[in-house]
């Protein structure tokens, strides 16, 4: 539950970044206002907020598989929204960090799916051994 709360808070920080986003009709509509004026501070915000989002999820491998998948999906959604609100010139300079995070999440999904598959195999073998 704690990891879900933290992921939700950090996701909200990206959907509504500090300073808000440019209004509809503006050529930069939906992009962060602060990113244009305080580029270095915005990059620091992105980095710290992303760590705030991802670290608790890495620390919860004992969660039920479905909860792990929900948290991983929320984190992947976080990256998509991050791309939507971050101006291109800033996103391009930080893209490699977020791609590395994406690769970690793909690996985590693989681990969760392997755990699920192993449990399924054990369950099926157990059922057949009873009969």
Buried (B, 14 or more C-beta within 10 A) or exposed (E): EEBBEBBEEBBEBBEEBBBEBBEEEEEBEEBBBBBBEBBEEBBEBBEEBBEBBBEBBEEBEEBEEEBBBBBBEBBBBBBEBBEBBBBEEBBEEBEEEBEEBEEBBEEBBEEBEEEBEEEEEEEEEEEEEEE
